[in-house]
Amino acid sequence: MLQMVQTSNPDRAVPTRRISFEESLADLPKHFAGDGNVLASHIIAVLSSLFPDGEDFFVRSVRNYRDQITDPVLKRQVAGFIGQESVHGREHRVLNDRLAELGYSTQFGEKVTFALMKFVDATAPKIGRLAVTAAVEHFTATLGELVLRDAELRDTIGTSAVREVFEWHALEETEHKAVAFDVFRAVGGSEFRRRLGMRIVRPGFVVLVTVLVALSLLRDPSFWRPKNLKAAWGLRHTSLFSKQTWRTLKAYDKRGFHPDDFDTDELCETWRAELFGREGYLNDKLAGAGAAAA
């Protein structure tokens, strides 16, 4: 009897990279975003604060169905997904601790995210939690692709130490963007539930980030200086707030959508070489000799 194929892409590589950014973050300045942009610094800090407990939730949601995956290739991709997300959570906690030392409210953001994920765990069925995970993964993959494609956005992230964290994270979100989706589809998740997950996630994510950024800015009086307000207003021209980004997020609502509708294979190959190839500039942050092989 033929083994059922459950992965959408048998060639998808999802390697777990043991990496550490702690040393490079030690000298991080207060307003680390490009040209000292205060608003951008706070947006990045808030996004980072969401990741540790969010990643833990994604891992739990996928792991709930791990024993129902019969395709050995998808099983390996799930193992890679869990490994990548676990390292993301750990490294963003390191970044969050450093940002908290600089006065950012990242610990508050972590507490809010933990409470929200605990509420979802307690109230939503397992398949609902997996639908939410698949939807958020489209969000993070979309943002990740923006980081990898848009040099101006990378410059906005600013200081190399933080930019490197987000470049690494963006690559891995792009690498595993369809894993939770494929698990959801393999275990019988419906189109209705899949699309409902995004209808909950999309406004919820935007509102959550907006509120946390506003609260964070209230603790930073330097934001209200005229030059910083002008710089903040300039962010509206970045790809993060473009109509194309919103259209990409909305594409998830289409019947029959799949993350692989957006081809990022070449993008991943380019950035694997850039970050972890023979001359990759993050190789020195990997644990163990030879661990850079991607």
PyMOL commands that set and color helices and strands:
alter all, ss='L'
color gray80, all
select helices_A, chain A and resi 23-25+34-36+38-63+66-68+72-101+106-123+126-149+151-157+160-175+179-186+191-218+221-224+226-237+239-241+243-253+259-261+265-276+283-285
alter helices_A, ss='H'
color red, helices_A
deselect
rebuild
show_as cartoon
